[in-house]
Amino acid sequence: MLLAAALLALLFLLLPLTAERYLPAWLVLTAWFYLLWQLAQQPLTATMLQLNTKGELRWFAANLPAGQLQPDCLLSRYALQLSWRDQEGKSWRRWLFADQLSDADYRALARQIRMLQWQQPTSARSDWR
C-alpha cells in the first residue's frame, strides 16, 4: 500500500498541470489506484471445464450452466470462443485465451471443436472460405 501511495505521489508530481487542475487529477488518480488495489486484493478462482467426445460440456467453479457444444464456435491461434446451449435451449458464449490453458489442452479443445464442425452437414455450414 505504501508503494502504491509513493507511486501516486510521484506520478502526481510529474504531471504538467496548472494549479486549478491538480485537485481533479489527484481525485482521478487516487480513484484509479484504489480500484487497481482492490482488483489486486481479489482472490483468483480457477475455473475448470469438462468436455466429453459427444460435445457435452460442464463447468466447475463457475456460474455457467452445462450444455451441448455448438458448431458455431470460433477458433484462432490466440483465442477460441466456445458456444453451447444449456438444457433450456439458451445459447451461451465464452472466450478462452490460449494463455489460460496449457498448450496441449488448448490444442485438444480446438481439435474437438474442429471435429464437431466437420461432423456438421455441409448444407448447414457457414464457412466463408
Secondary structure, 3 states (H helix, E strand, C coil): CHHHHHHHHHHHHHCCCCHHHHHHHHHHHHHHHHHHHHHHHCCCCCCEEEECCCCEEEEECCCCCCEEECCCCEECCCEEEEEEECCCCCEEEEEEEHHHCCHHHHHHHHHHHHHHHHHCCCCCCCCCC
